[in-house]
Amino acid sequence: MTTTTRERVYRFLRQRITTGEYAGGIRLVEEQIAEELGVSRTPVREALQRLTSEGLVLRIRRGQLVVVSVDAEARAELHLLRVAFDEVAARSLTAKAVRVDWAPLYTLLDPLEAALREHGIGSPQFSMAHLDLHMAINRAAFSETTSSFMERQALLYPTDDYVQQPGHEPVSQHRALLDDLASGDLERAVTAVRVHALRGHGNTTLTE
């Protein structure tokens, strides 16, 4: 399944809105977003149209587009769903670990590292590379029908400041996550995705 630029832009913007990285009420300007992401205006326009139809973006006077507020309670609920989805994915991957082609997943660490080095942890480039990796993990875990559904859940994978904490370098952390998922050990894999998801939500103290 090839991810188009249009889809990458859409899920990036949707993630930014639903995780609160784009606060409610801010104006979204097509030209600025296209420049920030290094893409043409067409995929941005199409993504904004989809988000408007979903009620996450509101069209106001003179055609201006603003972000609809997603409150903390909703974000917390979405994060709980992310933990649940990831645990199911870990179970699925464990059951077929010997049949999964892991090499392409490890290859996705390269653009993650490049985005980190060239643009920084808070950049759109890093965020999109991060989404690409997690969506690829879901595609490996599930059937095409299920993974297609999961593609629409990109909002569950925020890029948080936790990766700047000592000992949590993002590339090595995601490499370790892949190692755990590829191990074939169910307890190891499920624990790994849970810890990864909880730390990603800004937790520094975890309970297993």
C-alpha positions as CSV (number, residue, x, y, z in Angstrom):
1,M,0.0,0.0,0.0
2,T,1.6,3.3,-1.1
3,T,0.9,6.3,1.0
4,T,0.2,9.4,-1.2
5,T,1.4,12.9,-0.4
6,R,-2.3,13.9,0.0
7,E,-2.8,11.2,2.6
8,R,0.4,12.1,4.5
9,V,-0.6,15.7,4.6
10,Y,-4.1,14.9,5.8
11,R,-3.1,12.6,8.6
12,F,-0.4,15.0,9.7
13,L,-2.9,17.9,10.0
14,R,-5.5,15.7,11.6
15,Q,-3.0,14.5,14.2
16,R,-1.9,18.1,15.0
17,I,-5.5,19.1,15.5
18,T,-6.7,16.2,17.6
19,T,-3.6,16.1,19.8
20,G,-3.9,19.9,20.5
21,E,-0.7,20.8,18.8
22,Y,-2.9,23.0,16.7
23,A,-4.9,24.8,19.3
24,G,-8.6,25.5,18.7
25,G,-9.3,28.8,17.0
26,I,-6.0,29.2,15.1
27,R,-6.3,30.0,11.5
28,L,-5.1,27.5,8.9
29,V,-3.6,29.1,5.8
30,E,-3.1,26.8,2.8
31,E,0.0,28.6,1.4
32,Q,1.7,28.6,4.8
33,I,1.1,24.9,5.4
34,A,2.3,23.9,1.9
35,E,5.5,25.9,2.5
36,E,6.0,24.4,5.9
37,L,5.5,20.8,4.6
38,G,7.4,21.3,1.4
39,V,4.5,20.2,-0.8
40,S,2.2,21.9,-3.4
41,R,-1.0,23.5,-2.4
42,T,-3.2,20.8,-3.9
43,P,-2.8,18.1,-1.3
44,V,-3.1,20.7,1.5
45,R,-6.3,22.0,0.0
46,E,-7.7,18.5,-0.3
47,A,-6.7,17.7,3.2
48,L,-8.4,20.8,4.6
49,Q,-11.5,20.0,2.7
50,R,-11.6,16.5,4.3
51,L,-11.0,18.0,7.8
52,T,-13.8,20.5,7.2
53,S,-16.2,17.8,6.3
54,E,-15.2,15.9,9.4
55,G,-15.9,18.9,11.6
56,L,-12.3,19.4,12.8
57,V,-11.9,22.6,10.7
58,L,-14.5,25.3,10.5
59,R,-15.0,27.7,7.6
60,I,-15.8,31.2,8.8
61,R,-16.1,34.6,7.2
62,R,-14.5,35.2,3.8
63,G,-13.6,31.5,3.5
64,Q,-11.1,31.5,6.3
65,L,-10.4,28.2,8.0
66,V,-9.9,27.8,11.8
67,V,-9.2,24.8,14.0
68,V,-12.1,23.4,16.1
69,S,-11.0,22.9,19.7
70,V,-10.5,19.3,20.9
71,D,-10.5,19.3,24.7
72,A,-8.2,17.5,27.1
73,E,-10.8,14.8,28.0
74,A,-11.2,13.9,24.3
75,R,-7.4,13.7,23.9
76,A,-7.1,11.5,26.9
77,E,-9.8,9.2,25.4
78,L,-8.0,9.0,22.1
79,H,-4.8,8.1,23.9
80,L,-6.5,5.2,25.7
81,L,-7.6,4.0,22.3
82,R,-4.1,4.2,21.0
83,V,-2.8,2.0,23.8
84,A,-5.5,-0.6,23.1
85,F,-4.9,-0.6,19.3
86,D,-1.1,-1.0,19.8
87,E,-1.6,-3.9,22.2
88,V,-3.8,-5.7,19.6
89,A,-1.1,-5.0,16.9
90,A,1.6,-6.4,19.2
91,R,-0.4,-9.6,19.7
92,S,-1.0,-9.9,15.9
93,L,2.6,-9.4,15.1
94,T,3.8,-11.9,17.7
95,A,1.5,-14.5,16.2
96,K,3.1,-14.1,12.8
97,A,6.5,-12.8,13.6
98,V,8.4,-15.3,11.5
99,R,6.3,-14.4,8.4
100,V,6.6,-10.6,8.7
101,D,9.1,-8.9,6.4
102,W,10.8,-6.7,9.1
103,A,13.5,-5.2,6.8
104,P,11.2,-2.5,5.3
105,L,10.1,-1.4,8.8
106,Y,13.7,-1.0,10.0
107,T,14.4,0.9,6.8
108,L,11.8,3.5,7.9
109,L,14.2,4.4,10.8
110,D,16.4,6.1,8.2
111,P,14.0,8.9,7.2
112,L,13.2,9.3,10.9
113,E,16.8,9.8,11.7
114,A,17.3,12.1,8.7
115,A,14.3,14.3,9.7
116,L,15.6,14.5,13.3
117,R,19.1,15.5,12.2
118,E,18.0,18.0,9.5
119,H,14.8,19.5,10.9
120,G,14.6,18.7,14.6
121,I,12.2,16.8,16.9
122,G,9.3,19.4,16.6
123,S,9.4,19.6,12.8
124,P,6.6,18.5,10.5
125,Q,9.2,16.4,8.6
126,F,9.9,14.4,11.8
127,S,6.2,14.1,12.7
128,M,5.4,12.7,9.2
129,A,8.3,10.2,9.4
130,H,7.1,9.2,12.8
131,L,3.6,8.6,11.5
132,D,4.9,6.7,8.5
133,L,6.7,4.2,10.8
134,H,3.7,3.6,13.1
135,M,1.3,3.2,10.2
136,A,3.7,0.7,8.6
137,I,3.8,-1.3,11.8
138,N,0.0,-1.4,11.7
139,R,0.0,-2.5,8.1
140,A,2.4,-5.4,9.0
141,A,0.2,-6.4,11.9
142,F,-3.2,-6.4,10.2
143,S,-5.0,-7.3,7.1
144,E,-5.5,-4.7,4.4
145,T,-9.0,-4.0,5.5
146,T,-8.1,-3.5,9.1
147,S,-4.9,-1.6,8.3
148,S,-6.9,0.7,6.1
149,F,-9.0,1.6,9.1
150,M,-5.9,2.1,11.2
151,E,-4.5,4.5,8.6
152,R,-7.4,6.8,9.6
153,Q,-6.2,6.7,13.2
154,A,-3.0,8.5,12.7
155,L,-4.3,11.1,15.2
156,L,-3.4,8.6,17.9
157,Y,0.4,8.9,17.4
158,P,1.6,12.3,18.6
159,T,5.2,13.3,18.5
160,D,5.8,14.4,22.1
161,D,8.6,16.1,23.9
162,Y,9.4,12.9,25.8
163,V,11.8,12.0,23.1
164,Q,14.1,14.8,24.2
165,Q,14.5,13.3,27.7
166,P,17.8,11.6,28.4
167,G,17.7,7.9,27.6
168,H,14.8,8.3,25.2
169,E,16.5,9.2,21.9
170,P,13.8,8.7,19.3
171,V,15.5,6.6,16.7
172,S,17.1,4.1,19.0
173,Q,13.8,3.9,21.0
174,H,11.9,3.0,17.8
175,R,14.5,0.5,16.8
176,A,14.2,-1.1,20.2
177,L,10.4,-1.2,19.7
178,L,10.8,-3.0,16.4
179,D,13.2,-5.5,18.1
180,D,10.6,-6.2,20.8
181,L,7.8,-6.6,18.2
182,A,10.0,-8.9,16.1
183,S,11.0,-11.1,19.1
184,G,8.0,-13.4,18.9
185,D,7.7,-13.0,22.7
186,L,4.1,-12.0,23.4
187,E,4.7,-10.5,26.9
188,R,7.8,-8.6,25.7
189,A,6.0,-7.2,22.7
190,V,2.8,-6.1,24.5
191,T,4.8,-4.5,27.3
192,A,7.0,-2.7,24.8
193,V,4.1,-1.1,23.0
194,R,2.4,-0.1,26.2
195,V,5.4,1.5,27.7
196,H,6.1,3.3,24.4
197,A,2.6,4.6,24.2
198,L,2.5,5.8,27.8
199,R,5.8,7.5,27.6
200,G,4.7,9.1,24.4
201,H,1.8,10.6,26.3
202,G,4.2,12.5,28.5
203,N,4.5,10.0,31.3
204,T,8.0,9.7,32.9
205,T,6.9,7.3,35.6
206,L,5.3,4.1,34.4
207,T,3.6,1.2,36.1
208,E,3.7,-2.1,34.3
